Amino acid sequence: MFPAQCKNLLDVLLPLFLSICLFFASQVKANDLEKDKLQFRGFATLGMVYSDSDLYGYRKGVSSDGAVSSGDFDFKQHSLLGLQADWSISPKFDAVYQGVFRDLPESSFDRYTTLAFLRYEVDTHWSIRVGRTAPDIFLLTEYRDVDFSYIWATAPNEVYGIVPYRSIDGIDVTYSQRGLGGFFTSKLFTGSSEGEISDSSILETIKIKNITGIVLSFDHFNWIVHAKHSKVTIDNEPKSNAFLANSINQVPDFLWPNSSEFAQSILMSGEDVNYSSISGQYQWQRWLASAEWSQIKSKSAVLPKITSAYAALSYEVDAHQFYSIYAFTESSTYVFDEAGVNEAALRELIYGINEAMNFYSPDQKTVSLGWRYDISSNMAASFQWNYTKLDKSGTTLWLSKPDQPKTSENINTFFLTLSVVF
């Protein structure tokens, strides 16, 4: 982890460093690279974010411990630099390494490493990858960090910001077959991972194990559809949950009968979590439509069912693309209503329980309008406006000050990005 002084310096130098990289990368053509056994590629984004909320700070995902509040022009949330090396060891073996340099709550070489795997092409149908790969749960899985590869200034937070895991250490097996004028693909994967979840006062590292997933997709000439499902087991107990459970266990029976049973119900270690999604994309003439639906389910009282989705439409005119997105995420809200509890005597503890039980309960809707301009074959600029209706009981994707009363709010957020591949 960087010392505090280094991280402060990083905050200043990152936008300048990315600006220099973007300038030089714009001079590089893809065909300038020699087609050899070892190839290097890169991508970068310089992103500026502005939000008008005084109560809630915008962040790209639940892992971010920083946020953009009213009056701030932030360059950290959406700026990044990615470098990738592809090594063709033999006609059947290749190796891939990708590192993405961005602002992270836990800065380390391991966290910056997003891909690091060996791939074996068994034949034209079968392939096996071993090592670190991207979790194949999104429509944009393979190029989630390569902003140049999709139209929007940022992928919908309602779907892409809720999952803190950016890689899986394990193995996957893929089978591909042509048919019906298109390409069928199925994939099985397994492994483990870890990621950070942050709120206004604490940063938790959540480890998951026994990841098992399946992906089914069909890619036609101008459309594609995916169906994905995965299951994981939470491998460690979040410190905040353990502390809260211990506090509940200290309550005497005359104030809360059977409090130990409730304390046990909020522990997450060993709980299974399921993630399911259906997504697709269709292109005709100058129009491009895409949509994605996902659902998170578990038996844990702390992690309720979360349903998220978006639908997007864009229209291309020469080097310009104009687009709109509607996105939402919703879940149930917990309200403390345990029988036989002396609520007057345990007011502070009950407040803490409500906060913990509703931490991972997002509830918001966003309408986005945007414009992308392809400056050259490898550089593009995007401008996007988000209008978010945020419910007071579902502020998971935003940061607020500790002990700040939660209220509903309508928030405007603006994004300006410059992205490049080289």
N, C-alpha and C positions, 0 to 999 in steps of 0.2 A: 504494500500500500504506500502511496506517496505521502511524505510528511505534509503537514498543513501548509507550510510555506511553498512547497512545490506545487501543491494543488492550486493555491491562489495564483501562482505564476502561470500555471496551465490555463486558468480561466482567462487570463489576459492574452496569452500567446496563441491559443487555439484558433480564434477567428483569423488572426494575421497569418498563421501558418497555412491554414486551409485556403486563404485567398491567394497566397503565392503558389500553392499546389494547383489550384484551379487555373491560374493564368498559364502556367507552363504546360499543364495537361491539355489545354485547349489547342496547343500548337502540335500535339501529337496525333497522328492518324493511326487507326488500327492496323492498316496494312504496312506500317513502318516496322512492326515487330517481326523478327525472323521466326519462321515456322520451324522450330527446333524441338528437341526433346524437352527442354526446360523453357517455359514461357512465363513471363510476368505480366500481370494486368493490375489495373487499379481503378478505383472510383472514389469520388469525393462529393460532399455536399456542404455548402455554406448556407446555413438557414437562419433566418431571423424570425422571431416570434414576438407579437405584442398582444396583450390581453387587457381588457378594461375592468376586470373585477377587483374590487377592494377586499373582498372576503375570501376568495378562493384563487389559488395559484395554479395556472396551467402546467401540466407536465406531459411528456410523451407517453409514459407508461407508469405502472405501479412501482417499478423498480427505482425510479428517479427520486432522489432525496432533495432535489432543487426544483423550483417552480418559478413561473413568470406571473408577477402580479401587476396590478394597474400602474401604468407609468414606466414599466420596464421594457427595454428592448433587449431581448435575450438572444445570444448566439450559440448557447451550449446545447439546448434541448435537441436541435435538429441538425447540428453540424457534425460531420464525421469524415474520416479518411480511411479507405479500405485498400489493402494490398493483397493480391492473390498470386500464388505460385502453382503452376501445373507442371508436373514432371511425368512424361511418358516413359516409364521404365522399360516396357516391352509392348508388343501389340496387344497384350491382354491385361497388363498391369499398368496402373497410373496412380499417382499420389497428388493430393491437393492440400494446400495450406492457405487459409485466409485469416487475416487479422484485421479487425476494425477498431480504429482508434477513435474513441468518443468519450464524452463525459459520463463516468460511471460512479456509483456510490462506493464500490470496492474496486480500486484501480490495481490491476496486476496483469502480468503477461497471460495468465490463464483466462482471465475475464475478457481480455482483448481478442483471444483466439476463438473465432467462431466456427471455423472448419479445420479439420486436420484428420484426413482419412486416406486409407489405401483402398483402391477399387480393383476388382477382378472381373473382367468380362468373360463369363463362362462360354457363352456363344451369342448369337444374335438376339436371343430371347432373355437370357438370365444374366444378372450382374449382382455382385456382392460388395458391400462397403463395410469396412471395419475402422472404427475410430470416432472422431467427433463430427457429427453431421447436424444439419438444421432440423428442428422438430417439424415433421411434415403434417401440420395441422391447419395451415392457412392456404388460401388461394395463391398468395404471394410468397410462399415459403422459400422458393429457390432464389428469389432476388429481393427479399424483404428490405435489406440494407442498401440495395442499389437503387437509389431514388430516381435515377435517370431512366430506369426500365419501366416505370409506370407513370401515368399521366399526372396524378395528384401531387400536390406539394407535400402531403402526408397521408398515409393510410388511415382509415377511420379508427379513431382511438377506442371507440366502443367495442370493437372486435380485437384490434391488434394491441391495445394498451393494457388489457386485463390479464394477460399471461406473462409472467416474469421470466420464463425460460427461453433462452435464445440458442441453445445447443443441447444435444444428447450424446453422451459417450456410450457407444455400444456397437450394434451391428444391424444392417438392414439388407434385405434380399428383395430384388425387383424382377418382375416378369413382364415382358412386353410382347405384344402380338398385334399384327395388322388385321383389320377386319371391318366390314361394313363401311368401307371407304375412309376409315380413320385408323386410330392407334389406341389399343387398349393397354392399360398399365395397371398392375397390382403390386403392392409393396407391403411387406411385413417388417416391422422394426422393434427393437427392444434395447434397453439400456438404463442409464441413470442420469440425473442432472441436478443442478442446484441454481438458485437465483435469489435475488433480494426483493423484499417487499417493504416499502417505506410508508410511514405516515408522518405526521407533523413532529413527532417526538421520538420515534424509535425506528431502527432499521433491523429487519429480521432476515436471516438467511434460511431459506426453506429448501431442504433436500428432498428429492423424490427418487424412488427406486422401483424396480419391477415394472418399468415402462413397457407396455405392449401396445402396438398400434397396427392398424391396417388402413391402406389407402387404395381406393378404386377410382380410376379416372378413364375418360374417353376423350380423345383429342381429335376433332375433325378439322376440315380445312379452315373454317371460320368460326368454330365454336368449341368450347371445352367444358366438361362438367366433372366435378370431384365429389366423392363421398368418403369421409374420413372418420375414424373412431380410434380413440386411445384410452388406456386406463393406467393410472399410476398409483403408487402407495407412498404416502408421506412418511419420510424416513427419520425426521427429528421433530422434537416438540418446540414450537416457537416460545421464546423466553417470556413474552408477554402473556401467553396463555398459561404457562406453568406458574407464573407469579400470581395471576388472577385465580387460578384453581387453588393454589395454596392459601390465598386470602380467604376464599370461600370456605375452605376446610377449617379455618380457625373460628368460624362463626358458631357460637353455642347453639344447641338444639332448641332452647326456648325462644331464640330469635328466628331460627330457620331450621325447622325439622328436616332431616334427610338432605342437608346441604351437600353432603359428600357425594351423593348421586348426581346432583347438578354439576358439581366440580369435575367429576369424571367425564361428563358429557361434552365439556368444552375442550378436552384434550384432543389433539389432532394426530399425534404420532400413531402410525399403523392404519390410519383411515385410507380408504380407496376413493379416488376421484376420477370421474369419467368426463371426457371431452369429445363431443361429436360435432361434425360440421358438414354442410352441403354448400357447394359454391359452383359458380359457372360464369362463363364469359361468352358473348356473342358479338360478332362484328359483321356489319353489312354496309356497303358503300362507305359513307363518311362517318357512320355512327358506330359507337362501341358501348355496349351495355355489360355490366358486371354486377354480381350480387353474391352475398355470402351470409349464411346463417350458422350460428354456433350455439351450443348449450353445454354448460358445466353442471354436473350433478354429483352429489355425494350424500352419504348418510350422516356426515358431520353436522352438528348443530351450528357450528361457526361458519361453515361454507354452504350457503343455501344454493338452490338452483338459480343459475344465471343464464338468461337468454339474451343473445346479442345478434344484431344483423345490420346490413347496409345494402342499399341499392344505388348504383351509380350509372350515369349516362353522360357521354361526351360526343362532341361533334367537331370534325376536323375541317379547317379551312387553310389550305396551303401549309405554312409552317406553324399555324396556330391551332390549339385545341381548347374548346370551351366545355366546361363540365359542371355537373351538379351531383351532389351526394345527399342521401337521407340515411341517417344511422341512429340506432337506439341500443340501449342495454338496460335491462330491468331485472329485478329480483325481489323477493319478499322482504319485508321489514320486520325485525324482531322487536317486540315490546314486552318488557318483563312483566310476567303475570303468574308467578309461582305461588302455589297455595300455602297458607299458613306462615307467610313471611312478615315480620315486623318491618314494613317498608320505611316507616318514619325513623327507626333506629339505624337502618342500613342504607340511607339515602345515597351517600357517596359511593358505596360499593355497587349499588344497583345502577348508578350512572355509569360506572366503569364497565359493568356487564353489558349494558345497552350499547356502549361504544364498541366494545370488543365483538359483540355478536353481529353488529351492523357494519363493521369495518369493510368486509368484502361483500357489500350489498350495493352495487352501483345502480343508479336510476337516472338516466338522462337521455335526451334526444337532441340531435344535431342536424341542422341543414347547412350544407356547404355549397358555395359557388366559387369557381376557379377558372384560371386561364393559364395555359402553358404555351411557351414560345420556344421552338427548336432553333437555337442560335446557329448551330452547326450540326454535323452528323454525330458529334459526341458531346455536345453541351446544350443544356436547356435551362430555362428560367421558368419558375411557376409562382403565381400569386393566388392565394386562397383565403376566403373569408368563411369562418365558422360562426354560426349562431346556435348556442347551446342553451336548452332549457334544463336546468339542473334542479332536481328535487332535493329537499333538505335532508332526506333520509338516505340518499344515495350518492354521496360525494366521494366515493372511493378513488376515482381517477384524478381527483384534484387534491391539492394540499391546502390546509388551513392552519391558522395559529392554534397552539394548544389551548384547550378549554374555551375555544370560540364557539358561541351558540350557533347551531346550524340553521340556516334559512334557505329557502328556495331562491334561485336567482337566474336571470337570463344574462348570458355572457357572450360578448363578441371577442373573437380571437382571429388575428391576422397572421398569415405566413408568407414569407418571401424567401424563395430558395433558388440557389444556383447549383446545378448538379452536372457532373461530368464523368465520363468513362475514358480510360486511357490505357 
